Amino acid sequence: MPPSTDPAPQVRVLSPTGMLGAGFAPETIEYGLTLNPDVIAVDGGSTDSGPYYLGAGVAKTTAAAVRRDLDILLRAAAGAGIPCWSAPAAPAAPTPVSTGSPGSPRA
């Protein structure tokens, strides 16, 4: 069978920061939404912050910072009608933090 000449399907992902709670300028989300992403995705935490955080059992980011980031991201995702996904540091699978179907096309 010859190779397909159909273009490969694309998924546009808006990832505003490397770690939830690390912060970002809200304007970057506004700009990112103009690029019509299919999903907003963010890493829920990090395990590579060095031995202190791992040994002390404390989070690198504050609960208030995580809440701020999530508030901005969830409102943006809801307004755009797209899902928002967060991948926690421990589990292997991403966790949906808002409703939406990552495979559904947008008009």
HELIX and SHEET records of a PDB file:
HELIX    1   1 PRO A   26  LEU A   33  1                                   8    
HELIX    2   2 PRO A   51  ALA A   56  1                                   6    
HELIX    3   3 ALA A   63  ALA A   80  1                                  18    
SHEET    1   A 4 VAL A  13  LEU A  14  0                                        
SHEET    2   A 4 VAL A  39  ASP A  43  1                                        
SHEET    3   A 4 CYS A  84  ALA A  87  1                                        
SHEET    4   A 4 THR A  95  PRO A  96 -1                                        
END                                                                             
